[in-house]
Amino acid sequence: MDGDTLLTIGALARRTGLTVKTIRFWSDAGIVPPTDRSPAGYRLYDIGALARLDLARTLRDLGLDLAVIRRVLDREVSVPEVAAAHADALEVQIRTLRLRRAVLRAVAKKGSTPEETELMHKLATLSDAERRSLIDDFIDATFGGLDANADFVEMLRSAGPELPDDPEPDQVDAWIELAELTRDGDFRAAVRRMAEYQAAERARGDATGLHHELTEAVREAVGRSLAAGVAPESPEAAAVVDGLTARYARTFDRPDDSELRHWLLDRLEIAGDPRTERYWHLLAVVNGWPVPPGLAPVFTWFTAALRARTGP
C-alpha cells in the first residue's frame, strides 16, 4: 500500500483489529479524523491513521481518557508528560485500593457493623496530612496553653501515625482505635490533667524531661518482684520501694522522705491512666514499630507497694 492509498473504516478495522464502531467513535472524538470522504460520503483514512490508532489504543489500554489521548496525538503534550501524570494518579488509586482491601479484611476479621465499617473506611482513607492533623488537634487540645514537659510534648508531636501504603488489617484496626481514642472526651480530660500537673511541676522548678533511665530502673526492679511473686504489701517489697524512692530522690534532687513518697504517689496516679500506654501501643502497631512491653502491671505494683509504706 503506498502513501496515497486511502482506507475505508472497514479496511482500517481489519488492519488494526479494532471494531468499526470504535473507530467511528474515535473519529468523531477527533482522535483519527478522516482524511477525505468518498463520493458516497463515506470516511476515508490515510496511512497515518494506522499509526494514530495504534498509539491511541495503547494509551487507552493504559487508562487515559480520549481528551488526553487527543492532546498527545496533536502534540499539545508529550507522552512522557502524560505518562508521569498518569503514573502519579495510579499511585493514588492503588494506595486507595490497598487501604480498602485492608479495611475489608479487618471487617471480615472483626465482624463489624455497617456503622463501624463506614467509620473504618472513613478513617483509614484519610491522607497522611489529615492523620497528622487529627493527632495535632489532640495534642493542642490537651497541652495547648500550658508550659508542660516540653520534651514529652515534642515526643508526642514527632511520633505521628504513618499508615503504610499496603497496611495489614491489624494496622488498620490500630489506627481506627487510635483515632477514636484521641477524640474520646474522658481520655482528653485525663491527658489534660497530666499536662496541668507537668506545668505545675515546672512552675515549682522541679526537674523535667523524659527520664527513660528511671523508667527502666522501675521496670527492672519491679519486674523481678513480679516474676518472683512478691506481693506489694509484703515485707520483701520494702527494699524494692526504698531502692526506687532513693533513685527518684537523686534524679529530682529531693530528700528521700515522706513528702517525696506522697509526691511520687501523686505522680504515679496522674500518669497511670492505662489509656496512655494503649496510645503508644497502638501507635507502634500502626507504624510497624516493635511494640513496647507493657508497663501497667509494673506501675500498678509499684503504686500499691509505695502506698502500703506511705502514711496518710
ABEGO torsion letter per residue (X at the ends): XBAABBBBAAAAAAAAGBBAAAAAAAAAAGABBBABBBAAGBBBBBAAAAAAAAAAAAAAAAGBBAAAAAAAAAGABBAAAAAAAAAAAAAAAAAAAAAAAAAAAAAAAAGBBAAAAAAAAAAAABBAAAAAAAAAAAAAAAABGBBBBAAAAAAAAABBBBBBABBBAAAAAAAAAAAAAAABAAAAAAAAAAAAAAAAAAAAGBBBEAGAAAAAAAAAAAAAAAAAGBBAABAAAAAAAAAAAAAAAAAAGBBBBAAAAAAAAAAAAAAABAAAAAAAAAAAAAAGBBBBBBAAAAAAAAAAAAAAABBX
